Structures are given as C-alpha cells and as structure tokens.
C-alpha cells in the first residue's frame, strides 16, 4: 500500500501529539504513524480528477480548475486532437473549436489570448491574473473591437488589476515593461473605465511606499537604503505631501535622499533615466521633503 507524506503545521495527532502524519489515497484517510490513530477519513479532494493504472498517474479527465483566463472558465470539457493525418478527426477538431465558442464569446476569446500573452511576458501573481481576466471580460463583452484595441485593453487590464490588488505600477514603468506606448495604454484604461461600472471603487490609491522596493532593486541599492527610503516616503504620505502629486515622484525623491544619507548616492539624472521620470520631478519632490522635515543633505 502506498502512503503519501502529508505536512501541515496545523495537523496534529489528538492522541499522542505527533505531527508525523501520512495520507492513504486508497481510503482517503489521514493516519498518525506513531500511534495509528485515524485523524480524518473520507476526505474530499477538490483538485484534479486523476486516474491510476499500475501505479502510474494518468492525466486528469476533467478540464481543470475554474479560471477567468479561459473563455469558458476552464470547464469546457475534452478537446479533440488531430490524431496524425486522419482527415475525419481533423474535421471533428475544427468543428469542435467552432462549436465551443458562440458568436457572443468570440470577442472574449480573442481578448483573453492577448491577455495570456502579456501574462507570460510580465509574469504577474496569479490573483492579479484572475482580476485582469475579469476586468477584460467586462470591458469587451458585447463590443466589436479590432485586434490592436484588444491587445491594448489586455495590457490595461493587468495594469488596473495591479492597482486593485494594492500593487500599483507607474504607468510609465508598466508601459515600458509591456512594450506598449503610454499614450495607448492611457486610452485603453479610459475605455475600461467607460465599459466597466464601479471599477473606481475597487482601485486603491497609490502609495509611494509600494514603489520603493522596485526603485532600490533597479538602482542596485542596499536594504538599508530601502528601509530609510520607506520611512521617508511614509512620512511624506502621512503629512499630505502626496496629495495631488505623483506617488512615484515622491518615492524616487525618498530613494534619492536615502542614497545620499547612507553614502550610496545616485544622481538625479541616473535615477530619472532608470525609472523613466524627469529629473525636474525628482528635484521638486526632493525640495518638498527636505523643506518640510528639516533634513540636512550634504551633496
């Protein structure tokens, strides 16, 4: 009989207190190896439905987990392959692809293909991917957009998904990473705001502290600079210096000041070139912070 080692910090034997627990897939039971107590039985597996033949795991029979990144949420069923040169199965495969997507969902399918391309390029967290897919579905359903517009909307969906999940990205930095002009990205963001109701209520306000790790990593600065820049940026936020100002501009000024104070100086032009902001923006936010907090900086 095959047992699977099961590690979980909350799963403890109620009899002997041991954490050495194994799972028996034949009976769906968790068993303590020290005293033999059955901790839980008839466990429901919510994952893939696998089959086992001769101790070999076969691919799942179901289509997988629910996801917004596929037009049918991942529950569309089995896909027919080509099976070599057999014309019969080729025809069946073509017909199945046509039947799986109705006319109303074709625009969604096209848009999600572009979204998944951007996901492979940018590699956001999975929860950002799902949020972006939901935004894109709502933005394009029932519309008739060209391929170029769908690509822009897909990129804009990821940008807004970052902001909704509290991981803001500067539109300049994001457009550079996604290889899309910032003007086209702004246009797509406005279009999403027009098509998706109440999306503004979901978006969190930008916080300069969120940008500090990205900036220090790009500029190859130490953890000490990162901690001090976080402190300066949080002070600026709490004292209202971010009101009506770019959070990225405040964050770059905080990193600039911290790099000078800790003898890891980066010039304003160097930071501006790396982050794609103007040195004038850094200088203005720098003056605001130094003047309000009486910071003495020796250049």
C-alpha positions, 0 to 999 in steps of 0.5 A, a space after each residue: 500500500 502506498 502512503 503519501 507524506 502529508 505536512 501541515 503545521 496545523 495537523 496534529 495527532 489528538 492522541 499522542 501529539 505527533 505531527 508525523 502524519 501520512 495520507 492513504 489515497 486508497 481510503 482517503 484517510 489521514 493516519 498518525 504513524 506513531 500511534 495509528 490513530 485515524 485523524 480524518 477519513 473520507 476526505 474530499 479532494 477538490 483538485 484534479 480528477 486523476 486516474 491510476 493504472 499500475 501505479 502510474 498517474 494518468 492525466 486528469 479527465 476533467 478540464 481543470 480548475 475554474 479560471 477567468 483566463 479561459 473563455 469558458 472558465 476552464 470547464 469546457 470539457 475534452 478537446 479533440 486532437 488531430 490524431 496524425 493525418 486522419 482527415 475525419 478527426 481533423 474535421 471533428 477538431 475544427 468543428 469542435 473549436 467552432 462549436 465551443 465558442 458562440 458568436 457572443 464569446 468570440 470577442 472574449 476569446 480573442 481578448 483573453 489570448 492577448 491577455 495570456 500573452 502579456 501574462 507570460 511576458 510580465 509574469 504577474 501573481 496569479 490573483 492579479 491574473 484572475 482580476 485582469 481576466 475579469 476586468 477584460 471580460 467586462 470591458 469587451 463583452 458585447 463590443 466589436 473591437 479590432 485586434 490592436 484595441 484588444 491587445 491594448 485593453 489586455 495590457 490595461 487590464 493587468 495594469 488596473 488589476 495591479 492597482 486593485 490588488 494594492 500593487 500599483 505600477 507607474 504607468 510609465 514603468 508598466 508601459 515600458 515593461 509591456 512594450 506598449 506606448 503610454 499614450 495607448 495604454 492611457 486610452 485603453 484604461 479610459 475605455 475600461 473605465 467607460 465599459 466597466 461600472 464601479 471599477 473606481 471603487 475597487 482601485 486603491 490609491 497609490 502609495 509611494 511606499 509600494 514603489 520603493 522596493 522596485 526603485 532600490 532593486 533597479 538602482 542596485 541599492 542596499 536594504 538599508 537604503 530601502 528601509 530609510 527610503 520607506 520611512 521617508 516616503 511614509 512620512 511624506 504620505 502621512 503629512 499630505 505631501 502626496 496629495 495631488 502629486 505623483 506617488 512615484 515622484 515622491 518615492 524616487 525623491 525618498 530613494 534619492 535622499 536615502 542614497 545620499 544619507 547612507 553614502 550610496 548616492 545616485 544622481 538625479 539624472 541616473 535615477 530619472 533615466 532608470 525609472 523613466 521620470 524627469 529629473 525636474 520631478 525628482 528635484 521638486 519632490 526632493 525640495 518638498 521633503 527636505 523643506 518640510 522635515 528639516 533634513 540636512 543633505 550634504 551633496 
